[in-house]
Amino acid sequence: MTSSIHVALWQVAASLVLVAIAIAISRWQEADLERDIGIATIRSIVQLTLIGYAIKLIFEVDSIWLVLALLAVMVLFGALTARGRAKTVPNAFWPLLITLAIAAASTLGLVVALGIFEPTPRYLVPVGGMVIGNSMTASAVALNRLGDEVGAGRARIEATLALGATAREAALPIVRRSLRSGMITLVDSTKTTGLIFFPGTMVGMLLAGANPTDAVRLQLILLYSLLGSVAIAGLLATNLAYRNFFTPAQQLREEPE
Amino acid sequence: MLFELRDVCLARCGRPVLESFDAEVPAGATAIVGPSGSGKSTLLRLLNRLADPDRGTISYRGEPIATRDPLRLRREVSLVPQLPALLDGTVESNIGYAARLAGGDPDPARCLRLAGLGTEFADREVARLSVGEQQRAMLARALAQQPDVLLLDEPTSALDHDARDAIERTLTELRRELGISVVLVTHDPEQARRMSDRVIRIEAGRAVNGATR
């Protein structure tokens, strides 16, 4: 499907000129981001180089177990990262871990079962990475919204509980709005794809010399897979996490001090 | 006895809110009166299990409420909070929601009348109501569940004198027509005397001895 190109180290080094421009602009405009840009650049070099070697090894060993182990690590770090962004949700780690694991397993399982991709490391690793990354962002956004809305809507939730509604019934409008906010970014970007921005996979394939028709088709498959996985992730994350705001006696827990 | 509270203690964020609180609330109209921050709203929330005490027992009609299904208890003992907090939509949709939770058919006209609102309020969006009208809509919504007990948390604190008098008249008529028991939280001792058969005074989380009538 693709042809490969060789990228020399000097080409990578040359692209650092653009990083230097970013640092210069930050310094000139006193945006105070020079240090962060520096850290981001170094981390990207280290992390991508390491993952590059890891993927090379996984491709060479060609073991499905190694792929699953890598995906499991991605799910774990994804849940830890998303928890950091959803600080207002109590004990968000477990709902996020379950969410990312199920979103990744179901999406990858489906694309393999439908015969779209072969169950080989060459497909599962990059597609799994995209699915987990997008699911992580969607769940983090959804849970962030959930925490904010519960905080702002305590009076209404308690008034609804006071009518004898279950925690689920009282939280339902908030859960729905949170799910929507987790999904809306990807839905919007899918609407404008090809018009306002070119998605990464397509750009990568075109740069690598692939046939544009193949690049477009693969990009569509990925976009639709991501839509599915983000919906699954948003649904699971919000429906698992809202429970942490309530006691078994259908009471809204006190806000932490 | 409607409610019995024995040695009830509750702390929030390490600060005691109720301390060894003992009280008996008979059927009829009881007012819980005390200054701001004395724990009276917290006490009301304990009565329909929106919160549980750290220690002590609360009984409703002789049965510890900790052993009762909280959802059924809340439909029987209905709390109307201090600030209106209706669901988005119309007054009628709020009444319908509450009625369906209690497993009954909604009768918006009756609920509105009992709460002192005209039937024209049924189609009004709750966001367009004044605070006083929202307070009455909250009352109508609670009445849609045909509760045995109404727990009212400062029902007139956000209202001017005329609106306060109107709500008080509504509550008096409501008691006469439905024979419903009312537990009213208020910071106003005069209102407590006007609206209740019995007054429980609370100060710094404790019932003040000998202050009932």
Interface residues (C-beta under 8 A of the other chain):
Chain A: A155 R156 E158 A159 T160 L161 A162 L163 G164 A165 T166 E169 P173 T247 A249 Q250 Q251 L252 E254 E257
Chain B: R12 C13 G14 N48 R49 L50 A51 D52 P70 L71 R72 L73 R74 R75 S78 L79 V80 P81 L83 A85 L86 L87 D88 Y97 A98 L101 A102 M138 R141 A142 Q145
